[in-house]
Amino acid sequence: MARVLVVGSDVQGERALLQRLRVAASLPPDTVRSCRDLDDCDLLVIKDTPALRNAALRMVRERPRIQFWVEDQDGHLRQGQGDNRSVLDDHAIEHALRHMPEVPACIDEPCTARGAKAITRALRESLPARQGHAVLAVEGVPKVLVDFVQDQMVVPAGAATADLAQDLSDRFELLSMHGISAKRYHELAGALPRQPLRPLLWQWGQRPAHWHDLDARLQRQARVKLLRWPDFRVLGHQHDSFRLCSLLLKRACSVDECARLLDVPAEAVRSFVHPAYLCGYAALEDTATAAPLPHPGSGGGTLLARMWRSVRQRGGG
């Protein structure tokens, strides 16, 4: 399977080029298909103009796995990089296309959640249950295979792996989540390496996009309660994160209260809360339902203080 991004041609020219590639490589129609996203394509083909060539060279320099071809003014295909700029004949085209990386199989299972809010809710419900398997996909193409039972993840063959957390953040609203059977999970995962799930989710949650609803609740002074210690691999050597964990395991606090009690910036608190919430480590208590915290040092609301006042009143003190 080859995913081809054609730049500089109209729709008719793009279709003609794709058909030309299929014929040259003697491949079925569905094995050479158009691609719209540079990060997902295997082959970039541009019309040979100075502006397009310079832009393409910059783009592929950051994505070394992508092959880069140029269609010259005579319609010949040539390598876009390297010293060998000779015309690519049918044999060279066939060899290149048949050795493209495998594209992940599309997901047929029904969608169980779509978009940032629904997927966040689904992850928060599934992670503590430690049951089931799922796929995170864009337009049916798997990006991450998730094993909630083992708390693991797998990047499917052919999926982009460079800065996966940023890619998931950028596509959060485009993502769909599909529940799959354990058998289907193992079919898709094959012998690919299993990786811990929480570190990916933590890195994903640290990206600032798509947390508007959560931040709106935090700005209304919703209090954060940590349900358990996070995986130590996600905390690393972040001293302030350990201090926040210690505080929020003992009692629920708002962002402002955390910032004041620990003398850390409010932004640092939110940067901790976002991934902790996505990973299911933290829950929020809205102001209307949360029990008020006593003012530090006052003790005015404690049982001991009420007993002491009662004794003083009976004694006339």
HELIX and SHEET records of a PDB file:
HELIX    1   1 VAL A   11  ALA A   25  1                                  15    
HELIX    2   2 PRO A   29  THR A   31  5                                   3    
HELIX    3   3 LEU A   38  ASP A   40  5                                   3    
HELIX    4   4 PRO A   50  ARG A   61  1                                  12    
HELIX    5   5 ASP A   90  ARG A   98  1                                   9    
HELIX    6   6 ALA A  116  ALA A  129  1                                  14    
HELIX    7   7 LEU A  164  ASP A  170  1                                   7    
HELIX    8   8 PHE A  172  LEU A  174  5                                   3    
HELIX    9   9 ALA A  182  ALA A  189  1                                   8    
HELIX   10  10 LEU A  197  GLN A  206  1                                  10    
HELIX   11  11 HIS A  212  GLN A  219  1                                   8    
HELIX   12  12 PHE A  232  LEU A  235  1                                   4    
HELIX   13  13 HIS A  239  LYS A  250  1                                  12    
HELIX   14  14 VAL A  255  LEU A  262  1                                   8    
HELIX   15  15 ALA A  266  LEU A  278  1                                  13    
HELIX   16  16 LEU A  303  ARG A  314  1                                  12    
SHEET    1   A 5 VAL A  32  SER A  34  0                                        
SHEET    2   A 5 ALA A   2  VAL A   7  1                                        
SHEET    3   A 5 LEU A  43  LYS A  47  1                                        
SHEET    4   A 5 GLN A  67  GLU A  71  1                                        
SHEET    5   A 5 LEU A  77  GLN A  79 -1                                        
SHEET    1   B 6 CYS A 111  ARG A 114  0                                        
SHEET    2   B 6 LEU A 175  ILE A 180 -1                                        
SHEET    3   B 6 HIS A 133  VAL A 138 -1                                        
SHEET    4   B 6 VAL A 141  ASP A 147 -1                                        
SHEET    5   B 6 GLN A 152  VAL A 154 -1                                        
SHEET    6   B 6 GLN A 195  PRO A 196 -1                                        
SHEET    1   C 2 ARG A 223  LEU A 226  0                                        
SHEET    2   C 2 ALA A 282  GLU A 285 -1                                        
END                                                                             
